[in-house]
């Protein structure tokens, strides 16, 4: 992170032992980190009262305090660096919970909620375009995320939004029979019966070719569409 920051886009550390060699890394960090383009996240165990810390641990906790002060003084306008304390954790356990928050720091605003899409369902496209531009590769939602959106809009009787999201899912996963099923159900709920039947028949064809266990379910759905 100090000598060759261009090698990685981010560095994560959990209760790092920066007290070694009389804490010589701290002034080097202070000198070089403010200009680095690499994100740096550090998690540390509960901040302790140094007067209550055993002698063999005092150097470690004193260095963590200095490290926290250093990060607080860094230019944080671009949200590049973060130091986070975790009460109730120790030198070992902080690594587990720290990883969770480290990735939240690295990937802020990664998840899209159905409540946001309620206001403008077409925001879906610009959201994932924004993520793709930000992280440098094409980011697409998982099928489960799209299924969840679809079910939410069906449950709340927002059928046009359900159709929109289900169509997006099929665009991303054109050979998914479950995506076809979801679009068929959304279309049926929206009163587009003929299109719904066509998509559930496509789902049946794919499920039959795969000998998939959902075949019976899809056939029952088509039967209900025909009633």
N, C-alpha and C positions, 0 to 999 in steps of 0.2 A: 504493500500500500504506500510505503514511503519512497522506496527507491525506483520501482517500476510500476507506477499506478496505471499505466496504459495497458498492462497485461490483462486486467480484469475490470469488469464494469462495477463490481461491488466487492466489499470485504466485510465479513461478519466475524465478530469475536464475542466470546461468552466468558465473563469473569477473567479477562486476560491477565497474565502475570507480568505486568509491565514494571514491577519493582526490581526485576533482575538487573544486575550490574549498576546498582544505585539509581535505578530509574532512568538510565541514559536515553531511553527511547522517547521519553516525554518531551524534552526540548526539541528533538528532531520532528516529532509529530507537530508540535506547535509551529515549527518553521515551515513545514511543507504541506500540511493538510489543507490549509485555507485555499490553496490554488489547485488542488487536485480535482479531476473530473469524476473520479471514482466515488461511488456512494460508500459510506462506512457506517456500520451499525454495531453498537456495543451494548450488550446486556450485562448487568451485574447484579449480584445478590443484594439482599437488604443492606442499606447503608447503616453502618453501626457507629455507636458512640466509641471513639477510639480509646477512651479511658477505660472501657469495659472489655476491650479486645485482648486476648492472650498475646504475649510477646511474639510468639512465632507466627502470628497472623497479622500483626500490626503493620508490617511493611506492605503487605499486600493490600490491606484496606486503605492505608494512607495513600498508596499510589492510585487506587481506584478513585478516591476523592479528588486527587489532582487531575486525573484523566477526565472526570466529569466536569470539573471546572474548565479544563481546556476546551472541551466540546461546547460548553455553554458560551465560550468566548469566540468560537469560530463563526465565520459568516454563514448564517443559516438561511439566507434569502432564497437560495435555490434548493433548499431542503436536501442537501447532500449528506449531512452527517447527523447522527442521532445517538445519544447515550441514554439508556433507560435503566432505572433501578427496579428491582422486583422484591417487594416485601414478602417474607415467608419462605424465600428460597435461599440456598447456600451455593457454595462454589461449584458443586456438582449438579444440583437440580436446576440451576438457572439455565443451563444449556438447552434443556427440553422446551421450557416455556419461551425461552428467548428466541428459538428458531421460528416459532409461530409468529411472534411480533416482528421479527426481522423480515420475514417475507411480506407481512402486511406493509412494512415500511418500503420495501423494494417495489411492491406492486399495489400502490394505492388506487382506490376506485376501480379495482379489477372486476368486481361483480356488479351486475345491473339488476335492479329490483323491478318487480311487476308494478309496484306503486309509481315508479318513475315513468314507466311506459304507459300507465293509465292517462297521464297528462298528454302525451304525444307518442303514439306507438311507433311512428316513423323515426323517432330518436334512436331506435334500435340500430339503424344503419350507421349513423354518424358516431355512435358510441363505439362500435367495433372498428370502424375506420380509424377513430382516434387512438384506440389501443394499438392497432397495427402500426400506425405511424410512430407512436411513442416508443414501442419496443422493437421495431425493425423487422418484423415478420408478420405474416397474415394471421391474426388472432380470430378464431371463430368460437362461438359458444358450444358447449357440449350438448348432446341430444337431451340429456336430462334437464339442463337449464331451460331449453326450449319447450320440453314437455311440461315443465312446471309453469311456465308462462301461459301456455295453452290451457292447462287445467284451471289456472286462476281466472282467466278471462271467461272460460265456460261457466265456472262456478258463480261468477258475478254477472252473468248474462251480458257480457260484452262480446257478442259473437263476431262482430267485424274485426275486432282486435285479435280474437282467437284465430280467425281465418288468416289474417296477415302473418301472425307469428308461425302458424303451422305451415304456411307456404314457404316462409323463410327457412324453416327446419328442413323441408323437403328439398329446397334449393341447395342447402349445405350437405344433406345426406340423401341424395336422389335414389339410392338403392335400399333404403331403409323401409321395410314394410310397416314398422311401428310409426314412422313419420307419415306414411300414407294413411294409416289408420287414424292418426290424430287429425290430419287435414280433413279426412272424410267426416269425422265427428263434428268438427268445427263448421264445415259447410252445411251439414245436416241441421245443426242448431241454428244456422243463419238462414235456413229456408232454401238453400241451393241443393235440392235433393238429387237432381240428375248428376251434378258434379260429384256429390258425395258418394253416390253409388259407383261411379267410375273409379274413384280412388280406392274405395274399399275392395273392389274387384281386383285392382292392381295389387293391393296388399295380400289378397287371397292367393293370387298367382305366385307371388314371391314366396309366401309362407309355405305353399304347397311344394315349390321347387326345393325348398330347404328342409322339408319335413319338419317344419317348426311347430312347436307346441301351441302357438297362438292361432293356428289355422281355424280351430273350432270356434274360438272367440270371434274371429273376423267373419266367419260364416253366420254366426248369430247376429252380429251387427248388421250385416246385409239383410238378413231376414227381417230385422226390426225396421230397417229403412223401407222395405217393401210393404209394410203393413199400412 
